[in-house]
Amino acid sequence: MSNTLSSIPALVMVVVTAGAVLVACGGGAASDTEFVEACLKEGQGGASQLLDKELGVTREAFCKCGATVARSALSADGYRAMVLEMQGKGDEARSITSKMSETEQLASVEAAGQMLEKCAVAK
């Protein structure tokens, strides 16, 4: 019996760790891979290509950096809406953002600015 009781804390730690990993991996939210793929696709437009050239950045580096910035600056809903918007799914993105608080909506605009500031500079 003592052996069984001593293994309960270990089991609890396994469950807690597994839950943390699922949350960290997105648990239904857009992944960084999905973000980068959507960003790369969006960057195929002429205006994006000109801007990339003007700023001296590669689209792939910008998208990878942008995923990190967006993940840290946005709620899960804000991040998902940004990915949907880049995928050309504006109606779905607006459906999400319309349910977000004003603060979350403002964070989306600020995250876009942070992405430009941190990721769109030639290194």
N, C-alpha and C positions, 0 to 999 in steps of 0.2 A: 504494500500500500504506500509506504514512504517513497518508493521508487516512482510510482505513478504520480504522486503529488509533486515530486521534484521536477518532473518533466512538463508539468503544466505551464510554468513560466516560460520554458523554452518554446512550447507550442504557441503561447500567446505572442511571443516575439516573432515567430515565423509568420503568423497571421498579420500582425501589425506591419512587419516589413513588406510582406506581399501586397498589402493594401497601399502602402506608401509608394511602392514601385508602380502599381497600376495608376495611381494619381499622377505620379511624375511622368509617366509615359503618355498621359493625355486622357485616358479613360473616356473616350468618346470625343475628345477635343481634337482639333487638327494637329497633326504632328509637324515637326520642323521639316521633315522630308516633303510633306504635302505643301507646306508654305513655300519652300525653295522651288519646287516644281511649278507651282502657280506663279510665283514671281518670275521665273525664267520664261514661262509662256507669255506672261504679260509684257515682258521686256522685249519681245520679238517685234513690237510695233515700231514704226519709224521714229516717232517722237522719243521713245525710250532709248532707242539705239543712238540717236543724236545726243541725247542728254548724257548717256554713259560715255560717249566719246568726248564730249565737251568737259566732263568732270574727270576723265581719265581713269575710270573704274571699269572693272569687268563685271558683267551682270551676275556671274556666279558668286563672286566674292561679296557683291552687294546683297544678294539674296540670302546668303548664309549669315552674314552679319545682321541683316534685317530680321531674320527669324529669331535670332537671339535677343535683339532689342525688343521686338514685338512681344515675345514670350514673357520678358521681364516687366514690360510696361503695361500690358493689357490683361484684362480678365479673360477667362477661358472663352466667354461669349464674344468679347471684342476680338480676340485672336481668330476665332472661327469666322467671324464676319469679315475680317480682313482677307482671309484666305478665299472665302466665297466670292468676294468682290474681285479679287485678282483672277479668279477662275471664270469670270464673266457671269456669275450668278448673282446679279445685283438685287433681284427680288428677294432671294433667300437671305442675303446679307442684310437688306433693309428690314426684313421680318425680325431678325435677331436684334439689330440695333434699335428698332422701335420699342423693344421691351427693356432695353438697358436704361439705367439711370442717366441723368444728365452728366454726372461725374464720369461714368464709364464712357459715354459718347465723347466727352471732351478729351479723355485719355487716349482715344483712338486718333484724334487729330494731333495731339501732342506726340504720340508714338511715331506717327508719320514724319513729323519734324525731327525727332530724335534719330530716326533711321537715316534721314538725309544728312544730318550733322555728323553722326558717327560712322556711317557706312559709305557715303558718297564722296569721299575725299581720296584723291590719289595718294597712295602710300609709297 
